[in-house]
Amino acid sequence: MNKSELIEALAEAMNIPVREAASITNTIIETMSDALARGESIEIRGFGSFVVKEYASYTGRNPKTGEKIKVKPKKLPFFKVGKDLREQVNKHSSK
């Protein structure tokens, strides 16, 4: 499922115009992105949680040249699946 399919599903489920569903979807995504950019975590019970993990700098290697390079410290978003979602996915995959 991509973003436009999510918008269509929301519009259909809530019986609202696609434009309104797009606005709702964009607001949710922007709010979550802003929270993660501030270093906050997001928890949606039954679905999962988003956290920002910090990685220290390290010496890496350019795979093409073999040259050693210094990789800067970085922060990356990480998703941890919730119990309910994990069980639902496993239930559907065993059929």
C-alpha positions in Angstrom: 0.0 0.0 0.0 1.3 3.4 -0.9 0.2 6.9 0.3 -2.4 7.4 -2.3 -4.0 4.0 -1.6 -4.0 4.9 2.1 -5.8 8.2 1.3 -8.4 6.3 -0.9 -9.0 3.8 1.9 -9.5 6.5 4.5 -11.9 8.4 2.2 -13.9 5.3 1.6 -13.9 4.1 5.2 -15.0 7.5 6.6 -17.2 8.5 3.6 -15.3 11.8 3.2 -13.9 13.5 0.1 -10.5 12.3 -1.1 -9.2 15.9 -0.7 -10.1 15.9 3.0 -8.7 12.4 3.5 -5.4 13.6 1.9 -5.3 16.5 4.3 -5.8 14.3 7.3 -3.2 11.8 6.1 -0.6 14.6 5.3 -1.2 16.2 8.7 -0.6 12.8 10.5 2.5 12.1 8.6 3.9 15.7 9.0 3.2 15.6 12.8 4.9 12.3 13.2 7.9 13.4 11.1 8.2 16.6 13.2 8.1 14.7 16.5 10.8 12.3 15.3 12.9 15.2 14.1 12.7 16.6 17.6 14.0 13.3 19.0 10.6 12.3 20.4 9.3 8.7 20.2 5.8 7.8 18.9 3.8 4.9 20.4 0.6 3.6 18.7 -0.7 0.9 21.0 -1.3 -2.4 19.1 0.5 -1.1 16.0 4.1 -0.3 17.1 6.5 2.5 18.1 8.8 4.8 16.3 12.0 5.9 18.0 15.1 7.7 16.8 18.4 5.8 17.3 21.7 7.6 17.4 24.7 6.1 15.8 28.2 7.3 16.6 30.8 8.1 14.0 33.0 5.2 12.7 35.5 4.4 10.1 34.0 2.7 7.1 35.2 1.6 3.7 34.3 2.7 0.3 33.1 -0.6 -1.4 34.3 0.5 -4.8 37.8 1.7 -4.0 38.5 0.1 -0.6 39.5 3.5 0.7 38.8 4.1 4.4 36.4 6.9 5.1 35.0 8.5 8.3 31.3 8.2 8.6 29.6 11.0 10.5 27.4 10.4 13.5 23.7 10.1 12.5 20.2 9.6 13.8 17.8 7.2 12.1 14.2 6.5 12.7 13.5 2.9 13.8 10.1 1.1 13.9 9.4 -1.6 16.4 6.3 -3.7 15.7 3.6 -4.0 18.3 2.3 -7.3 19.6 -1.2 -7.0 18.1 0.2 -6.2 14.6 2.8 -8.9 14.8 0.1 -11.5 15.7 -2.2 -10.3 12.9 0.5 -10.5 10.3 1.5 -14.0 11.5 -2.1 -15.2 11.6 -2.6 -14.1 8.0 0.8 -15.5 6.8 0.0 -19.0 8.1 -3.1 -19.4 5.9 
